[in-house]
């Protein structure tokens, strides 16, 4: 089953690293009682994620906060070390964005958003999505329809939708 508007974000625990500290984050608990945005991306350092998707969230972070969004989260299918490095070097961590490493695709599969491209080594990666949630319930869901695009799921597009 693929996630849809009105669904609750499932309870899945994912690692996050800031500096040398690795913490385990239950995403459902993390966003309970809050307004949050969750951006799902296929992987750190991939071309569209690095050149368009993550930068769009960094650019709009203050705009989301101005609308009362308390938590800005990016989920990528990578290990926690790669995820931490990407967050730090991209400026996402400094922008107050939390990066979660869905290294076993647990959240990705629970949301029904996995895809694979064996020819390039992608297995069970997360489709490009942008979600706005209130108290853990998806209120706005945008999925990219074109491979390599970041139009429907950009920070700007989600910000306009809420």
C-alpha positions as CSV (number, residue, x, y, z in Angstrom):
1,X,0.0,0.0,0.0
2,X,1.3,3.4,-0.9
3,X,1.0,6.3,1.5
4,X,-1.8,8.8,0.8
5,X,-3.2,11.9,2.3
6,X,-4.9,11.0,5.6
7,X,-2.5,8.2,6.5
8,X,-0.4,8.3,9.6
9,X,3.4,8.1,9.3
10,X,4.4,4.7,10.6
11,X,6.6,4.2,13.7
12,X,10.0,3.4,12.2
13,X,13.3,4.0,14.0
14,X,16.1,5.4,11.9
15,X,19.6,6.6,12.8
16,X,20.6,10.3,12.6
17,X,24.1,11.6,13.1
18,X,25.2,15.1,14.0
19,X,28.9,15.4,14.6
20,X,30.1,12.3,16.3
21,X,26.8,11.5,18.0
22,X,24.4,8.9,16.4
23,X,20.9,8.9,17.8
24,X,17.9,6.6,17.0
25,X,14.9,8.5,15.9
26,X,11.3,7.1,15.8
27,X,9.9,9.3,13.1
28,X,6.3,8.9,14.3
29,X,7.2,9.9,17.8
30,X,9.4,12.8,16.5
31,X,6.6,14.4,14.6
32,X,3.7,13.6,17.0
33,X,1.9,16.8,18.1
34,X,3.9,18.9,15.5
35,X,3.6,20.3,12.1
36,X,6.4,18.7,10.1
37,X,7.7,18.3,6.5
38,X,9.3,15.1,5.3
39,X,11.2,15.0,2.1
40,X,12.0,11.6,0.7
41,X,14.9,11.3,-1.6
42,X,16.6,8.3,-3.4
43,X,20.1,9.0,-2.1
44,X,22.7,11.4,-0.8
45,X,25.0,12.8,-3.4
46,X,22.8,11.7,-6.3
47,X,22.5,14.3,-9.0
48,X,19.0,15.6,-8.6
49,X,19.0,15.2,-4.8
50,X,22.2,17.3,-4.5
51,X,21.6,19.8,-7.2
52,X,17.9,20.5,-6.8
53,X,15.9,18.7,-4.1
54,X,18.0,19.3,-0.9
55,X,18.9,22.9,-2.0
56,X,15.2,23.7,-2.4
57,X,14.5,22.7,1.2
58,X,17.5,24.7,2.4
59,X,16.2,27.8,0.5
60,X,12.7,27.4,1.9
61,X,13.5,26.3,5.5
62,X,12.7,29.7,7.0
63,X,9.5,29.9,4.9
64,X,8.3,26.6,6.4
65,X,9.1,27.8,9.9
66,X,7.2,31.0,9.3
67,X,4.2,28.8,8.5
68,X,4.5,27.1,11.9
69,X,6.4,24.0,10.7
70,X,8.5,22.8,13.6
71,X,10.4,19.9,12.1
72,X,12.1,19.7,8.7
73,X,13.2,16.1,7.9
74,X,15.0,14.5,4.9
75,X,15.0,10.7,4.6
76,X,17.5,9.1,2.3
77,X,18.3,5.4,1.6
78,X,22.0,5.6,2.7
79,X,24.0,4.7,5.8
80,X,24.2,7.2,8.6
81,X,27.8,8.3,7.9
82,X,27.1,9.2,4.3
83,X,23.9,10.9,5.4
84,X,25.7,13.0,8.1
85,X,28.4,14.0,5.7
86,X,25.9,15.1,3.1
87,X,23.9,17.1,5.6
88,X,27.1,18.8,6.9
89,X,28.7,19.6,3.5
90,X,25.4,20.7,1.8
91,X,24.5,23.2,4.6
92,X,21.3,21.3,5.5
93,X,22.5,20.6,9.0
94,X,23.3,24.3,9.6
95,X,19.9,25.1,8.2
96,X,18.3,23.1,11.0
97,X,17.2,20.2,8.8
98,X,17.3,16.7,10.3
99,X,18.6,14.0,8.0
100,X,17.6,10.4,8.7
101,X,19.3,7.3,7.2
102,X,16.8,4.7,6.0
103,X,19.7,2.3,5.4
104,X,17.5,-0.8,5.3
105,X,14.6,0.9,3.4
106,X,12.3,0.3,6.4
107,X,10.4,3.5,6.2
108,X,10.5,3.5,2.5
109,X,8.8,0.1,2.3
110,X,6.4,0.9,5.1
111,X,5.2,3.9,3.0
112,X,5.1,1.8,-0.2
113,X,7.6,4.2,-1.9
114,X,10.4,1.9,-2.9
115,X,11.8,1.5,-6.4
116,X,14.9,-0.3,-7.8
117,X,17.2,0.4,-10.7
118,X,19.6,-2.6,-10.8
119,X,21.7,-1.2,-13.7
120,X,22.9,1.7,-11.5
121,X,22.9,-0.2,-8.1
122,X,19.7,1.3,-6.7
123,X,17.8,-1.2,-4.6
124,X,14.7,-0.3,-2.7
125,X,15.4,3.5,-2.9
126,X,12.8,6.0,-1.9
127,X,10.7,7.7,-4.6
128,X,11.1,11.5,-4.6
129,X,8.3,12.8,-2.3
130,X,7.4,15.8,-0.2
131,X,4.9,15.5,2.6
132,X,3.4,18.0,5.0
133,X,2.2,16.4,8.2
134,X,0.2,17.5,11.3
135,X,0.4,15.4,14.4
136,X,1.8,12.5,12.3
137,X,-1.0,12.6,9.7
138,X,-0.2,13.3,6.1
139,X,-2.0,16.4,5.0
140,X,-0.2,17.1,1.7
141,X,1.6,14.5,-0.4
142,X,3.5,15.2,-3.6
143,X,5.2,12.6,-5.6
144,X,7.5,13.3,-8.5
145,X,6.1,11.8,-11.8
146,X,9.2,12.2,-13.9
147,X,12.6,10.5,-13.3
148,X,15.3,13.0,-12.5
149,X,12.8,15.9,-11.9
150,X,12.3,17.9,-8.8
151,X,9.2,20.0,-9.7
152,X,6.3,18.6,-7.7
153,X,8.4,17.8,-4.7
154,X,10.6,21.0,-4.4
155,X,10.6,23.0,-1.2
156,X,9.0,25.9,-3.0
157,X,6.1,23.7,-4.4
158,X,5.4,22.2,-1.0
159,X,5.6,25.5,0.8
160,X,3.0,26.9,-1.7
161,X,0.7,23.9,-1.0
162,X,0.4,24.4,2.8
